């Protein structure tokens, strides 16, 4: 089976069996019908994936690979905060009449800062350091900008990446304050695994370990039956991840430069409602 399947199953089982419910509290998220969306959660889940061994996509159900990559490029490459630049409609609930999500996600990555070496935004600073300062312990991004939170339509969930070069391997840690496990866990894992592959290739490195730290890993009440069914699904080997080896410029990648070979999965028949 895919190693990502094992991690996902173990995490979900732990949340369901050992987690804490918030049904005794007032909660912000609501279902479309206005009902409070309660969760069962675990605090500080840490999952580790060795990208040199296999690509971490689950087979228990389909993860929409191309859509996940498209959103990743929207945030990290286009540095956009407008849903009109995104092929899917997953952000529509948080966009205003102009399509903007405010000063969130891609907007923060595109803000330039002045350094002794020159002016860079956060992404370009990472690319610069990976090439010129690989021994640095300061190669990171952070989009949880407190000064701009009041102008964000959604506070960043996955908010910080730390990159670390060990030998010729590029390792990375994704810090996430909150995660809807059923809806978004493997989506985020796939996205940031792709990002590590991209950053490694354009920097003359090879992908190493990807570590995912989630402060509040939760399963919504209406998702519990779906998760229980999902955990009984058959598992398949991880597919082969393919990335165009000729692309050496981070900003030249398109969704067509990424593919999965032999991706087998169990179709999901249940509709996953998203709490907002």
C-alpha positions as CSV (number, residue, x, y, z in Angstrom):
1,X,0.0,0.0,0.0
2,X,0.9,3.6,-0.3
3,X,2.8,4.9,2.8
4,X,0.6,7.9,2.7
5,X,-2.4,5.6,3.2
6,X,-0.9,4.1,6.4
7,X,-0.2,7.6,7.8
8,X,-3.7,8.8,6.9
9,X,-5.4,5.7,8.4
10,X,-3.3,5.9,11.6
11,X,-4.0,9.6,12.0
12,X,-7.8,9.3,11.5
13,X,-8.0,6.3,13.8
14,X,-6.2,8.1,16.5
15,X,-8.4,11.2,16.1
16,X,-11.6,9.2,16.2
17,X,-10.5,6.9,19.1
18,X,-8.5,9.2,21.2
19,X,-9.5,12.7,20.2
20,X,-11.5,15.3,22.1
21,X,-14.9,16.6,21.0
22,X,-15.8,20.4,21.1
23,X,-19.5,19.8,21.3
24,X,-19.5,21.6,24.7
25,X,-18.2,24.8,23.1
26,X,-19.5,27.6,20.9
27,X,-17.7,27.2,17.5
28,X,-17.2,29.5,14.6
29,X,-17.7,27.1,11.6
30,X,-21.1,26.4,10.3
31,X,-22.7,24.0,7.8
32,X,-24.6,25.4,4.8
33,X,-27.8,24.9,6.8
34,X,-26.5,27.1,9.6
35,X,-25.9,24.2,12.0
36,X,-22.7,24.6,14.1
37,X,-20.0,22.3,12.7
38,X,-18.4,20.5,15.6
39,X,-15.2,18.5,15.5
40,X,-13.2,15.8,17.2
41,X,-9.5,16.7,17.3
42,X,-6.0,15.7,18.2
43,X,-3.4,18.3,19.2
44,X,-0.1,18.5,17.4
45,X,0.0,15.7,14.8
46,X,3.4,15.2,13.2
47,X,3.7,13.2,10.0
48,X,6.9,12.4,8.1
49,X,7.2,11.5,4.4
50,X,10.5,10.5,2.6
51,X,10.0,11.9,-0.8
52,X,13.0,9.9,-2.1
53,X,11.1,6.7,-1.6
54,X,7.6,7.4,-2.9
55,X,5.1,10.2,-3.7
56,X,2.7,10.7,-0.7
57,X,-0.7,10.5,-2.3
58,X,-3.4,8.3,-0.7
59,X,-5.2,5.6,-2.7
60,X,-8.1,5.2,-0.2
61,X,-9.8,7.8,-2.3
62,X,-8.8,10.1,-5.1
63,X,-6.9,13.2,-4.4
64,X,-7.4,15.6,-7.3
65,X,-3.8,15.9,-8.2
66,X,-4.0,18.5,-11.0
67,X,-6.3,20.7,-9.1
68,X,-4.0,20.5,-6.0
69,X,-1.0,21.5,-8.2
70,X,-3.0,24.3,-9.8
71,X,-3.8,25.8,-6.4
72,X,-0.2,25.4,-5.3
73,X,1.0,27.4,-8.4
74,X,-1.7,30.0,-7.8
75,X,-0.3,30.7,-4.3
76,X,3.4,30.1,-4.7
77,X,4.1,31.0,-8.3
78,X,1.4,33.5,-9.3
79,X,1.3,34.8,-5.7
80,X,-2.3,35.6,-6.4
81,X,-5.2,36.4,-4.0
82,X,-7.9,36.4,-6.7
83,X,-9.9,33.3,-7.4
84,X,-10.2,34.4,-11.1
85,X,-6.6,33.2,-11.5
86,X,-7.5,29.7,-10.2
87,X,-9.0,27.0,-12.3
88,X,-11.1,25.4,-9.6
89,X,-13.8,27.0,-7.4
90,X,-12.6,25.8,-4.0
91,X,-12.0,29.3,-2.8
92,X,-15.2,30.9,-4.0
93,X,-16.8,30.8,-0.6
94,X,-14.1,33.2,0.8
95,X,-13.9,35.6,-2.2
96,X,-15.6,39.0,-2.4
97,X,-17.5,40.4,-5.4
98,X,-14.2,41.1,-7.1
99,X,-12.9,37.6,-6.6
100,X,-10.4,38.7,-4.0
101,X,-9.7,36.8,-0.7
102,X,-8.0,39.9,0.7
103,X,-4.4,40.1,1.8
104,X,-4.1,36.3,2.3
105,X,-2.0,33.4,1.0
106,X,-0.4,34.4,-2.3
107,X,-0.6,38.1,-1.5
108,X,1.7,37.6,1.5
109,X,4.3,35.6,-0.5
110,X,4.5,38.4,-3.1
111,X,5.2,41.2,-0.6
112,X,8.8,42.4,-1.1
113,X,11.2,42.9,1.7
114,X,14.7,44.5,1.8
115,X,17.7,42.4,2.7
116,X,21.5,43.2,2.5
117,X,21.6,41.2,-0.8
118,X,18.7,43.1,-2.3
119,X,14.9,43.2,-2.4
120,X,13.1,39.9,-2.5
121,X,9.6,38.5,-1.9
122,X,9.4,35.4,0.3
123,X,9.5,32.9,-2.6
124,X,12.4,34.5,-4.3
125,X,14.3,34.8,-1.0
126,X,14.0,31.0,-0.6
127,X,15.1,30.4,-4.2
128,X,18.1,32.7,-3.7
129,X,19.2,31.1,-0.4
130,X,18.8,27.5,-1.8
131,X,21.3,28.4,-4.5
132,X,23.6,30.8,-2.7
133,X,23.3,30.0,1.1
134,X,22.3,26.3,1.3
135,X,23.9,26.0,4.8
136,X,21.5,28.7,6.1
137,X,19.1,27.8,8.9
138,X,16.9,30.8,8.0
139,X,15.3,29.5,4.7
140,X,11.7,29.9,5.5
141,X,8.4,31.6,4.7
142,X,5.6,32.8,6.9
143,X,2.2,34.1,5.6
144,X,0.6,34.6,9.1
145,X,1.1,38.3,9.1
146,X,-0.7,39.7,12.1
147,X,-0.8,43.2,10.7
148,X,-2.9,42.1,7.8
149,X,-5.2,39.5,9.5
150,X,-8.1,42.0,9.5
151,X,-7.9,42.2,5.7
152,X,-7.8,38.4,5.1
153,X,-11.1,36.7,4.3
154,X,-9.6,33.5,5.7
155,X,-6.7,33.3,8.2
156,X,-3.9,31.1,6.7
157,X,-4.2,27.4,7.7
158,X,-1.0,26.2,6.2
159,X,1.1,29.2,7.1
160,X,4.8,28.4,7.3
161,X,7.5,26.5,5.4
162,X,11.0,25.8,6.6
163,X,13.5,24.5,4.1
164,X,16.7,22.7,5.2
165,X,19.5,21.4,2.9
166,X,21.3,18.4,4.3
167,X,23.9,17.1,1.9
168,X,22.3,17.2,-1.5
169,X,18.8,16.6,0.0
170,X,16.2,19.3,0.3
171,X,14.1,18.7,3.4
172,X,11.1,20.8,4.5
173,X,8.6,21.4,7.3
174,X,5.1,22.6,6.7
175,X,3.4,24.1,9.8
176,X,-0.3,24.2,9.8
177,X,-2.5,25.7,12.6
178,X,-5.7,23.8,11.7
179,X,-6.8,21.1,9.3
180,X,-10.0,19.6,8.2
181,X,-8.5,16.1,7.9
182,X,-11.0,14.5,5.5
183,X,-11.2,17.4,3.2
184,X,-7.7,18.8,3.1
185,X,-5.1,16.5,4.7
186,X,-3.8,14.7,1.7
187,X,-4.5,17.7,-0.6
188,X,-2.0,19.7,1.4
189,X,0.5,16.9,1.6
190,X,0.4,16.4,-2.1
191,X,0.8,20.2,-2.8
192,X,3.8,20.7,-0.5
193,X,5.5,17.5,-1.6
194,X,5.2,18.9,-5.2
195,X,6.7,22.2,-3.9
196,X,9.7,20.4,-2.4
197,X,10.2,18.6,-5.7
198,X,10.0,21.9,-7.6
199,X,12.4,23.8,-5.3
200,X,14.8,20.9,-5.3
201,X,15.0,20.6,-9.1
202,X,15.5,24.3,-9.8
203,X,18.2,24.5,-7.0
204,X,20.3,21.5,-8.1
205,X,19.1,19.4,-5.2
206,X,17.1,16.2,-4.7
207,X,13.9,15.8,-2.7
208,X,14.4,14.6,0.9
209,X,12.0,14.5,3.8
210,X,8.8,16.4,4.1
211,X,7.5,16.9,7.6
212,X,3.9,18.0,8.2
213,X,3.1,19.5,11.6
214,X,-0.6,20.1,12.3
215,X,-1.5,22.0,15.6
216,X,-5.3,21.1,15.4
217,X,-6.0,18.0,13.3
218,X,-9.8,17.5,13.4
219,X,-12.6,15.6,11.8
220,X,-16.0,17.3,11.5
221,X,-19.1,15.6,13.0
222,X,-20.7,15.1,9.6
223,X,-17.5,13.6,8.2
224,X,-17.1,10.8,10.8
225,X,-19.3,8.2,8.9
226,X,-17.4,9.0,5.7
227,X,-14.0,8.6,7.4
228,X,-15.1,5.3,9.0
229,X,-16.1,3.9,5.5
230,X,-12.9,5.3,4.0
231,X,-10.7,3.4,6.4
232,X,-12.2,0.1,5.2
233,X,-11.3,0.8,1.5
234,X,-8.6,-1.3,-0.2
235,X,-5.2,0.2,-0.6
236,X,-3.0,0.3,-3.7
237,X,0.7,1.0,-4.2
238,X,1.8,4.6,-4.5
239,X,1.8,5.9,-8.1
240,X,5.0,7.2,-9.8
241,X,5.4,11.0,-9.6
242,X,6.6,12.5,-12.9
243,X,7.9,16.1,-13.2
244,X,9.4,17.7,-16.4
245,X,13.2,17.4,-15.8
246,X,13.9,20.2,-18.3
247,X,12.3,23.0,-16.2
248,X,15.0,24.8,-14.3
249,X,13.1,28.1,-13.6
250,X,10.6,27.9,-10.8
251,X,8.3,30.3,-12.6
252,X,8.3,28.3,-15.8
253,X,6.4,25.3,-14.3
254,X,2.8,24.7,-15.5
255,X,0.3,22.0,-14.4
256,X,1.2,20.1,-17.6
257,X,4.7,19.6,-16.2
258,X,3.4,17.2,-13.5
259,X,1.8,13.8,-13.8
260,X,1.1,10.6,-11.9
261,X,1.6,7.2,-13.5
262,X,-0.5,4.2,-12.4
263,X,-2.5,6.1,-9.9
264,X,-5.1,3.6,-8.6
265,X,-7.7,4.6,-6.0
266,X,-11.2,3.7,-4.7
267,X,-13.9,6.2,-6.0
268,X,-15.5,8.2,-3.2
269,X,-19.3,8.0,-3.5
270,X,-20.1,10.3,-0.5
271,X,-20.3,14.0,-1.0
272,X,-18.0,15.9,1.4
273,X,-19.7,19.0,2.8
274,X,-17.3,21.8,3.7
275,X,-17.8,23.8,6.8
276,X,-17.3,27.6,6.4
